[in-house]
Amino acid sequence: MPNPQDRTSLMTPRETLSRPSGVAIKILDGPRAGETVAVDKAHVICGRQHGVDLAIRERSISKVHFELRATQTGVEIRDLNSRNGLWFERRRLYHGALVPGDRFQAGECNLELVAVTHADVEVTKATRCGDMIGHSPIMRALFAHIERLAQTTLDVLIQGETGTGKELAARAIHTLSRTGGSEGRGPFVVLDCASLASSLSNGTLFGFRKGAFTGATHDQAGVFELADGGAIFLDEIGELPLEEQQKLLRVLDQRSVCRLGEPGKERALVFRVIAATNRDLEREVAEGRFREDLFYRLSEEVTTLPPLRERGEDVLALARHFAERQGATLDEGAEIAISLRDWPGNVRELRSAVKRAAAMSNGPTIHAGAMASRRDPSASKLSGLLSEPRSYSEVHAAVDRVLLPKVVREMKGNLTASASRLGMSRETLRNKLRGLGLYAE
């Protein structure tokens, strides 16, 4: 029986997988023509300003121009509202996929994706961490990281797009943490920084004594005092106004507060800070909207949650889980429709869509039509295609008619990028399109 004091013995079993870990980009013109730059990060921000992962000092490059996300087969590339745009084979590119050997243009600078590097990553065999669910390697690697992180006392900054589950990750860290002396002990206090009113911030943060101001009819502890012995979760920390950031910095540095109306009476506290944001705080610091000293104080450890589009098989696993919670099941058409949607709102959007579909369905089975989106009519098309029992080949042909043209349109007609996105060879994609009468020589 494992010793309860040896918390590493309570971690879930591990295995090792190969995951994308970096990219190499070749600069084809300008003063650095012929130079290949390797960046040891799976998520790379490129631009002209200081502090980006790949800096290209060229006038046509925006301060923050584009981003690359390494995948198993290449990279996902996205324009970050640049002034002069991204271009691939003379077509404007807003969001797409590249494979090694592809050349593209940022502003007037020609670049080539040379390679995607991989590294062995330890992942847990578990598919849950707290209330988080994930079968994909990227999530199981995150779960292993959260388990290791929970054994430390480091303050944590959680980054991620809206709807990726930042609060669930924070709660998982706290639940597994040794803060407070034992698993699950100590409060978990949430401060929504986006709704922190300046006129009430001092009382909310530090607390107050009865009579400290008009309306102070009783003694009140502030959020940091309430979190003593546990953790405070600073949600949407990027929304905190500059004038409030200085107040926060002092508490984090001193780990003590003085209630309003009690000058000189410092209350020493012990708490862990877990902050979350959907903003790029390094960029916010560079542009003067977030204090640099506060950023470094918060980011003893930075953890980034992946968007749903990077989580592969998790989409359907999560959808089935949400449907089960509503007492419903998904039929094949609904599952295909879910797989075809992009889910820019991530897990939150998926959960809401399944909940709505279950509520609006006649009976416990959710069909494709119930998963229709005004933004993406694919599900509506599939509702008709899959309304009757069909053979395996008929179902897959129906999916191909919806999915393949959709991806080719997103990739601006580029078959190589489309094939990479679909996980098939260019020749296979061309043959499928030809068989559907969608490709002409």
C-alpha positions as CSV (number, residue, x, y, z in Angstrom):
1,M,0.0,0.0,0.0
2,P,1.5,3.4,-1.0
3,N,2.6,5.8,1.7
4,P,0.0,8.6,1.7
5,Q,2.9,11.0,2.4
6,D,4.6,9.9,-0.8
7,R,2.4,11.8,-3.2
8,T,4.3,10.8,-6.3
9,S,3.3,7.2,-5.6
10,L,-0.3,8.3,-6.0
11,M,0.2,9.6,-9.5
12,T,-1.6,7.8,-12.4
13,P,0.4,5.3,-14.5
14,R,2.5,6.9,-17.3
15,E,3.6,6.1,-20.8
16,T,5.8,8.0,-23.4
17,L,4.6,9.3,-26.7
18,S,6.2,11.3,-29.5
19,R,4.6,14.8,-29.8
20,P,5.4,17.9,-32.0
21,S,7.9,20.1,-30.1
22,G,9.2,22.7,-32.6
23,V,9.4,24.1,-36.1
24,A,12.2,25.2,-38.5
25,I,11.6,28.0,-40.9
26,K,13.8,29.1,-43.7
27,I,14.0,32.8,-44.7
28,L,14.2,33.0,-48.5
29,D,15.0,36.7,-49.1
30,G,16.1,39.9,-47.5
31,P,19.2,40.4,-45.3
32,R,18.8,36.9,-43.8
33,A,18.2,35.1,-47.0
34,G,19.1,31.4,-46.8
35,E,19.0,31.3,-42.9
36,T,17.0,28.5,-41.2
37,V,15.7,29.4,-37.8
38,A,14.7,26.6,-35.5
39,V,12.2,27.4,-32.7
40,D,11.9,24.8,-29.9
41,K,8.2,25.5,-29.3
42,A,5.1,23.8,-30.6
43,H,3.3,27.2,-30.7
44,V,5.2,29.9,-32.4
45,I,4.3,33.6,-32.7
46,C,6.1,35.4,-35.6
47,G,6.4,39.1,-36.2
48,R,8.7,42.1,-36.1
49,Q,8.5,43.2,-32.4
50,H,10.8,42.3,-29.6
51,G,9.7,39.3,-27.6
52,V,8.0,37.2,-30.3
53,D,9.2,33.6,-30.8
54,L,10.4,34.2,-34.3
55,A,11.5,37.8,-35.0
56,I,11.7,38.9,-38.7
57,R,13.0,42.5,-38.9
58,E,11.4,43.4,-42.2
59,R,9.2,46.5,-42.8
60,S,6.3,44.6,-44.4
61,I,6.0,42.3,-41.3
62,S,3.6,43.4,-38.7
63,K,4.7,43.6,-35.0
64,V,2.7,40.4,-34.4
65,H,2.1,38.9,-37.9
66,F,1.2,35.1,-37.7
67,E,1.3,32.1,-35.5
68,L,2.3,28.5,-36.2
69,R,1.0,25.4,-34.2
70,A,3.0,22.2,-34.8
71,T,0.9,19.1,-35.6
72,Q,1.8,15.5,-36.2
73,T,2.0,16.1,-40.0
74,G,2.9,19.8,-40.4
75,V,1.8,23.1,-38.9
76,E,-1.5,25.0,-38.5
77,I,-0.9,28.6,-39.6
78,R,-3.1,31.6,-38.7
79,D,-2.9,35.3,-39.7
80,L,-3.0,37.5,-36.6
81,N,-4.7,40.5,-38.2
82,S,-1.5,41.5,-39.9
83,R,-1.3,44.6,-42.1
84,N,0.1,43.0,-45.2
85,G,-1.3,39.5,-44.8
86,L,-0.2,35.9,-45.4
87,W,-0.1,34.4,-48.8
88,F,0.1,30.8,-50.2
89,E,0.5,30.2,-53.9
90,R,-0.7,33.8,-54.6
91,R,-3.8,33.3,-52.5
92,R,-4.6,35.2,-49.3
93,L,-4.3,32.9,-46.4
94,Y,-6.1,33.5,-43.1
95,H,-6.0,30.0,-41.6
96,G,-4.7,26.8,-43.1
97,A,-2.3,23.9,-42.9
98,L,1.3,23.6,-44.2
99,V,3.6,20.6,-44.6
100,P,7.4,20.6,-44.7
101,G,8.5,22.0,-48.0
102,D,5.6,24.4,-48.4
103,R,6.6,28.0,-49.2
104,F,4.5,31.0,-48.1
105,Q,4.7,34.7,-47.9
106,A,4.3,37.0,-44.9
107,G,4.0,40.6,-46.2
108,E,6.8,40.7,-48.8
109,C,9.0,38.1,-47.0
110,N,9.1,34.6,-48.5
111,L,9.4,31.8,-46.1
112,E,9.6,28.0,-46.2
113,L,8.5,25.5,-43.6
114,V,11.5,23.2,-43.4
115,A,10.7,20.8,-40.6
116,V,8.5,19.9,-37.6
117,T,10.5,18.4,-34.8
118,H,9.2,15.9,-32.3
119,A,10.1,15.0,-28.7
120,D,9.1,12.2,-26.4
121,V,6.5,13.4,-23.9
122,E,5.3,11.6,-20.7
123,V,1.5,11.2,-20.7
124,T,-0.8,9.7,-18.1
125,K,-2.9,6.6,-19.1
126,A,-5.8,8.2,-17.3
127,T,-8.5,10.0,-19.3
128,R,-9.8,12.2,-16.5
129,C,-8.2,14.8,-14.3
130,G,-10.6,16.3,-11.8
131,D,-13.6,17.2,-13.9
132,M,-11.5,17.4,-17.1
133,I,-12.0,14.6,-19.7
134,G,-9.5,13.8,-22.5
135,H,-8.4,10.8,-24.4
136,S,-6.0,12.6,-26.8
137,P,-2.3,12.6,-26.2
138,I,-2.2,16.4,-25.8
139,M,-4.7,16.2,-23.0
140,R,-3.1,13.2,-21.3
141,A,0.2,15.1,-21.4
142,L,-1.6,18.0,-19.8
143,F,-3.0,15.8,-17.1
144,A,0.5,14.4,-16.3
145,H,1.7,18.0,-16.1
146,I,-1.1,19.0,-13.7
147,E,-0.3,16.1,-11.4
148,R,3.3,17.1,-11.2
149,L,2.5,20.7,-10.8
150,A,0.1,20.0,-8.0
151,Q,3.0,18.6,-6.0
152,T,4.7,22.0,-6.0
153,T,3.8,25.3,-4.3
154,L,4.4,27.3,-7.5
155,D,2.0,30.0,-8.5
156,V,0.4,29.1,-11.9
157,L,-0.7,31.1,-14.9
158,I,-3.2,29.2,-17.1
159,Q,-3.5,30.4,-20.7
160,G,-6.0,29.3,-23.3
161,E,-8.8,30.3,-25.6
162,T,-12.3,31.1,-24.3
163,G,-14.1,27.9,-23.4
164,T,-11.1,25.6,-23.0
165,G,-11.7,24.8,-19.3
166,K,-9.2,27.0,-17.5
167,E,-11.2,27.0,-14.2
168,L,-11.5,23.2,-14.4
169,A,-7.7,23.0,-14.7
170,A,-7.3,25.3,-11.8
171,R,-9.6,23.3,-9.6
172,A,-7.8,20.1,-10.6
173,I,-4.4,21.6,-9.5
174,H,-5.9,22.7,-6.2
175,T,-7.6,19.3,-5.6
176,L,-4.4,17.4,-6.1
177,S,-2.3,20.0,-4.4
178,R,-0.5,19.6,-1.1
179,T,-1.4,23.2,-0.2
180,G,-3.2,23.2,3.1
181,G,-1.5,20.0,4.2
182,S,-3.6,17.3,2.6
183,E,-5.4,16.5,-0.6
184,G,-8.5,18.6,-1.2
185,R,-8.2,20.6,2.1
186,G,-8.2,24.4,2.1
187,P,-10.6,26.7,0.3
188,F,-10.7,27.5,-3.4
189,V,-11.7,31.1,-3.8
190,V,-12.6,32.6,-7.2
191,L,-12.1,36.3,-8.0
192,D,-13.5,37.4,-11.4
193,C,-11.1,40.2,-12.3
194,A,-13.3,41.2,-15.3
195,S,-16.1,42.2,-12.9
196,L,-14.0,43.8,-10.2
197,A,-15.4,47.4,-9.8
198,S,-12.7,50.0,-9.0
199,S,-15.0,51.6,-6.3
200,L,-15.3,48.3,-4.5
201,S,-11.9,46.7,-5.2
202,N,-10.2,47.6,-1.9
203,G,-12.9,46.0,0.2
204,T,-13.1,43.0,-2.1
205,L,-9.4,42.4,-2.1
206,F,-8.4,43.3,1.5
207,G,-11.6,43.2,3.5
208,F,-12.8,45.9,5.9
209,R,-13.6,46.5,9.6
210,K,-17.1,47.5,10.7
211,G,-17.4,51.3,10.5
212,A,-14.5,51.7,8.0
213,F,-16.8,53.5,5.6
214,T,-20.4,54.3,5.1
215,G,-22.3,51.0,4.7
216,A,-19.6,48.9,6.5
217,T,-22.0,47.4,9.0
218,H,-20.0,44.4,9.8
219,D,-16.4,43.0,9.7
220,Q,-15.7,41.4,6.3
221,A,-12.7,39.4,5.1
222,G,-11.3,40.0,1.6
223,V,-10.8,37.3,-1.0
224,F,-7.2,36.7,-0.1
225,E,-8.0,36.3,3.6
226,L,-10.8,33.9,2.6
227,A,-8.2,31.9,0.6
228,D,-5.9,31.4,3.5
229,G,-4.6,27.8,3.6
230,G,-5.9,27.1,0.1
231,A,-5.9,28.8,-3.3
232,I,-7.2,31.9,-5.0
233,F,-8.2,31.7,-8.6
234,L,-7.8,35.0,-10.4
235,D,-10.1,34.5,-13.4
236,E,-9.6,36.7,-16.5
237,I,-6.5,38.4,-15.0
238,G,-5.9,40.1,-18.3
239,E,-9.0,42.2,-17.8
240,L,-7.8,43.8,-14.6
241,P,-7.3,47.6,-15.1
242,L,-3.7,48.9,-14.6
243,E,-4.6,50.9,-11.5
244,E,-5.8,47.7,-9.8
245,Q,-2.8,45.6,-10.8
246,Q,-0.5,47.5,-8.4
247,K,-2.7,46.6,-5.5
248,L,-2.7,43.0,-6.5
249,L,1.1,42.9,-6.9
250,R,1.8,44.0,-3.3
251,V,-0.4,41.2,-1.9
252,L,1.2,38.6,-4.0
253,D,4.7,39.8,-3.0
254,Q,4.0,40.2,0.8
255,R,1.4,37.4,1.3
256,S,-0.3,39.7,3.8
257,V,-3.2,42.1,3.8
258,C,-4.4,45.0,6.0
259,R,-8.2,45.4,6.2
260,L,-9.7,48.8,5.5
261,G,-10.1,50.5,8.9
262,E,-7.2,48.6,10.5
263,P,-4.1,50.6,9.5
264,G,-0.9,48.8,10.4
265,K,-2.5,45.5,11.3
266,E,-1.0,43.1,8.8
267,R,-2.6,39.7,8.5
268,A,0.0,37.1,7.3
269,L,-1.6,34.6,4.9
270,V,-0.6,31.4,3.1
271,F,-2.3,30.7,-0.3
272,R,-1.5,29.6,-3.8
273,V,-2.3,31.8,-6.7
274,I,-3.7,30.3,-9.9
275,A,-4.5,32.9,-12.5
276,A,-6.2,32.4,-15.9
277,T,-6.5,34.5,-19.1
278,N,-7.5,34.1,-22.7
279,R,-5.2,37.0,-23.6
280,D,-1.5,36.8,-24.6
281,L,-0.1,38.6,-21.5
282,E,3.4,38.9,-23.0
283,R,1.9,40.9,-25.8
284,E,-0.2,42.9,-23.3
285,V,3.0,43.7,-21.5
286,A,4.8,44.7,-24.7
287,E,1.9,47.0,-25.6
288,G,1.7,48.6,-22.1
289,R,-1.7,47.1,-21.0
290,F,-0.3,44.8,-18.3
291,R,2.4,45.3,-15.7
292,E,5.6,43.5,-16.5
293,D,6.4,42.9,-12.8
294,L,2.9,41.4,-12.1
295,F,3.3,39.1,-15.2
296,Y,6.5,37.7,-13.9
297,R,5.1,37.4,-10.4
298,L,2.1,35.4,-11.6
299,S,4.0,33.2,-14.1
300,E,6.2,31.0,-11.9
301,E,4.7,28.3,-14.1
302,V,2.8,28.9,-17.3
303,T,0.4,26.2,-18.5
304,T,-1.5,26.5,-21.8
305,L,-4.7,24.6,-22.5
306,P,-5.2,23.4,-26.1
307,P,-8.2,24.5,-28.1
308,L,-10.7,21.8,-29.0
309,R,-9.6,21.7,-32.7
310,E,-6.2,20.3,-31.5
311,R,-7.8,17.5,-29.4
312,G,-8.8,15.0,-32.1
313,E,-10.9,12.2,-30.7
314,D,-11.8,14.2,-27.6
315,V,-14.6,16.0,-29.5
316,L,-16.8,13.0,-29.8
317,A,-15.9,11.7,-26.3
318,L,-16.9,15.0,-24.8
319,A,-20.1,15.2,-26.9
320,R,-21.1,11.7,-25.7
321,H,-20.4,12.6,-22.1
322,F,-22.5,15.8,-22.3
323,A,-25.3,13.9,-24.0
324,E,-25.3,11.3,-21.3
325,R,-25.5,14.0,-18.6
326,Q,-28.7,15.1,-20.4
327,G,-30.1,11.6,-20.5
328,A,-29.6,11.4,-24.3
329,T,-27.5,9.6,-26.9
330,L,-26.1,10.7,-30.2
331,D,-26.9,8.9,-33.4
332,E,-24.3,8.4,-36.1
333,G,-25.5,11.4,-38.1
334,A,-25.2,13.7,-35.0
335,E,-21.7,12.4,-34.3
336,I,-20.6,13.1,-37.9
337,A,-22.2,16.6,-37.7
338,I,-20.3,17.3,-34.5
339,S,-17.0,16.1,-36.1
340,L,-17.6,18.5,-39.1
341,R,-18.0,21.6,-37.0
342,D,-15.1,23.9,-36.0
343,W,-16.2,24.7,-32.4
344,P,-14.4,28.1,-32.1
345,G,-16.0,28.4,-28.6
346,N,-14.3,25.2,-27.6
347,V,-15.6,22.8,-24.9
348,R,-18.1,25.4,-23.6
349,E,-19.7,25.8,-27.1
350,L,-19.8,22.0,-27.6
351,R,-21.5,21.5,-24.2
352,S,-24.1,24.2,-24.8
353,A,-24.8,22.8,-28.3
354,V,-25.4,19.3,-27.0
355,K,-27.5,20.6,-24.1
356,R,-29.7,22.6,-26.6
357,A,-30.0,19.6,-29.0
358,A,-31.0,17.3,-26.2
359,A,-33.7,19.8,-25.0
360,M,-35.1,20.3,-28.5
361,S,-35.1,16.7,-29.6
362,N,-38.2,14.5,-29.7
363,G,-37.0,11.6,-27.5
364,P,-33.7,10.6,-26.0
365,T,-31.8,10.3,-29.3
366,I,-30.1,13.4,-30.8
367,H,-30.1,13.4,-34.6
368,A,-27.9,15.4,-37.0
369,G,-30.5,18.1,-37.6
370,A,-30.5,19.0,-33.9
371,M,-26.8,19.8,-34.1
372,A,-27.3,22.3,-37.0
373,S,-25.5,25.6,-36.7
374,R,-26.4,28.9,-38.4
375,R,-22.7,29.5,-39.0
376,D,-22.1,26.0,-40.5
377,P,-24.9,24.3,-42.4
378,S,-23.1,21.0,-42.7
379,A,-25.2,19.4,-40.0
380,S,-28.4,20.3,-41.8
381,K,-27.1,18.7,-45.0
382,L,-26.2,15.5,-43.1
383,S,-29.6,15.4,-41.5
384,G,-31.2,14.6,-44.8
385,L,-28.3,12.4,-46.0
386,L,-28.4,10.2,-42.9
387,S,-32.2,10.2,-42.2
388,E,-32.5,6.5,-43.3
389,P,-30.3,3.4,-42.6
390,R,-27.5,3.2,-45.3
391,S,-24.6,1.1,-46.0
392,Y,-21.1,1.9,-44.8
393,S,-20.0,3.1,-48.2
394,E,-23.1,5.2,-48.7
395,V,-22.6,6.9,-45.3
396,H,-18.9,7.7,-46.0
397,A,-19.7,8.9,-49.5
398,A,-22.3,11.3,-48.0
399,V,-19.8,12.5,-45.5
400,D,-17.2,13.1,-48.2
401,R,-19.6,15.2,-50.2
402,V,-20.0,17.5,-47.3
403,L,-16.5,17.4,-45.6
404,L,-14.1,17.4,-48.6
405,P,-15.4,20.5,-50.3
406,K,-15.6,22.3,-47.0
407,V,-12.0,21.6,-46.2
408,V,-10.8,22.5,-49.7
409,R,-12.7,25.8,-49.5
410,E,-11.0,26.6,-46.1
411,M,-7.6,25.8,-47.6
412,K,-8.4,28.2,-50.5
413,G,-8.3,25.4,-53.0
414,N,-4.9,24.1,-52.1
415,L,-5.0,20.3,-52.3
416,T,-1.7,19.7,-50.5
417,A,-2.9,21.7,-47.5
418,S,-6.4,20.1,-47.7
419,A,-4.9,16.6,-47.7
420,S,-2.7,17.4,-44.7
421,R,-5.7,18.7,-42.8
422,L,-7.7,15.6,-43.7
423,G,-4.9,13.2,-42.8
424,M,-4.6,11.6,-46.3
425,S,-2.3,11.9,-49.3
426,R,-2.9,14.5,-52.0
427,E,-3.5,11.7,-54.6
428,T,-6.1,10.1,-52.4
429,L,-7.9,13.4,-51.9
430,R,-7.8,14.1,-55.7
431,N,-9.2,10.6,-56.4
432,K,-12.0,11.1,-53.9
433,L,-12.9,14.5,-55.4
434,R,-12.8,13.0,-58.9
435,G,-15.1,10.2,-57.9
436,L,-17.6,12.7,-56.5
437,G,-17.4,14.8,-59.7
438,L,-15.8,17.6,-57.8
439,Y,-12.4,17.6,-59.5
440,A,-11.7,18.4,-63.1
441,E,-8.3,17.7,-64.8
